[in-house]
């Protein structure tokens, strides 16, 4: 794998009030499915320390092509259906190009 091909994604989702547990369970289900997808190097769920309704997925994909396949895959399609009506606003998606520096283990995901 060429480090230049790697894509990092930060997806932030805001659960509607009272829907936090449903959103968390849907995301956990997606995590287990996505881990088996080709090119998935990291797909890690987090909750914001300052807000119990805010969930953040940190993703690392071997390539833009792997991310595109993921975006059209069954796990994301199912997640979209499950989250329908459970979010306070649309998901915020940031697609990032890594700029590694310093220690290779510390300077990049």
N, C-alpha and C positions, 0 to 999 in steps of 0.2 A: 504494500500500500504506500502510495506517495502522500506524504503529509500535506502537500498542496491540494489534494483532492478532498480532504476531510471537511465536513460541514458540521457546525455546531448549531443547535437550535435551542432557544429558550422559549417555551410556551407557558404563558400565564393565563390561568383561568380563575374567574371570580364566581364562586357559587352564590346562588340566590339565597337570601336569608332562610334558614331552616333546612336547606338542601345540602349542607356540607357533607353529611355522612353518605348520601347517595352519590355525590360527585366523587368523593374519595374512593368509594367502592368501584365505581365505573373506571376510574383512572387506574386503580390497582389491577383490575381485570385486564385492562389494555396493556399494562406493563408486562404481565406474564405472557401475553400473546406476542407482543412486539419483540421481546427478547429473542424469539426464535426467527425473526426476520433476517434475511441476508443483509449484511452490511451494517447491522445495528451494533455499535460499539459501546453505547451508553444510552440508557433510557431510564432515568432516575427521578422518582417523584419526591417532591418536597412540599411543605406547607410553610407559608410565611410566618415567622415568629410573631409579627405584629398584627396579624389578621387571620383568624381561624377560617375565613371564607376564601382565602387566596391560596391557590395551588400553583406550583411551578414545576414544570417538567424540564429537566436538563437532558438534552439529547446529543449524541455524537454519532455521526454517520460516516462510513468509509468513503462515500462519494455523494455528489449531487444526484447521481442516478439512483443510488440506494435510497436516498431521501424521497425521490419522486415515486419510486415503487412503493415505499411505505405510505406515502400520501394517498395512493390509490388502492391500498390493500384492505383486506377484510377487517383487520383489527381497528383501523381508524374509522371505517364505515360503521361498524358496530358501536364504537365509542360515540360517534356523532349522533346516532339514533338514541342511544341511552341518555346522552346529555341534553337532548332536546327539552327545553323548558326548565332546565335545572340551573342555568347560568344567569347571572345578573347582567352580563354584557358579553359581547362576542370575545372569543379568545384573542389574546395579543400574542402574535407569533413573530419572533425575531430570528432570522437566519443569518448566521455569523460565519465569517472566514477566519480561522485561527491565525494568529500572528505570534507563534511561539518564540520565546527568547529565554535566555538564562539556562538554568538546569532543565534538561528535556523532560524530566518527570514532574517538575513543579511549574514549568512555564506553559503548559498546554494540557487540555483535557485529554 
